[in-house]
């Protein structure tokens, strides 16, 4: 218990220190940049911060497949909470599209905020419309956009929730590729589970638990790239991506 306590404190200190260092680098490299050039720069720095944070936390990232096959566009994955963000940002330069509430999260909130995210506010139809337009523009400017179309996080063990089709509108309008991902977390530490942060679980106690784990492994499966078909609607594209991901999910997990 004492070892875990000091491990948590040490990692928390290093993550905060790394965030400060990374923020300084972002501000340094942002000088003279504006608009989409600044956003693309932030996406590259997000990957640098995520990789450093993963190393600090002894977070093992195992990629199945070739991320280099993706020409750029919309990244889509199953969702198990904040660990997804760290995992995917460590593989791809990304612009995030998180829920508005993430602004208030400690450490991760400021990290996402400095990457010029598209904040999603589902309580406002006008802001949702503006966010949709920003998604399309992001993809048209060849900046990767990450979305979790399930709309909420799950335990990662019982299949995918039905996809919301709205994020796929951006891919249809921008005529860009969709990169499906499947992500699973595991650990040999007793008491590690659930590693997914979902349901009504409190955020800070879960973060405190994860910081104390000696090892966490993230397996990311890079599935075949899906290209929109001319005349295809966002619902049809979402259905195609869902079917591909659900079939591969069952194969990996051995589900019926």
Buried (B, 14 or more C-beta within 10 A) or exposed (E): EEEBEEBBEEBBEBBEEBBEEBBEEBEEBBEEEEEBEBBBBBBBBBBBBBBBBBBBBEBBBEBEBEEEEBEBBBBBBBBBBBBBBBBBBBBBBBBBBBEBEBEEBEBBBEBBBBBBBBBBBEEEEEBBEBBBBBBBBBBBBEBBBBBBBBBEBBBBEEEBBEBBBBBBBBBBBBEBBBBBBBBBBBBEBEEBEBBBBBEEEEBEEBBBBBBBBEEBBBBBBBBEEBBBEEEBBBBBBBBBBBEBBBEBBEEEEEEE
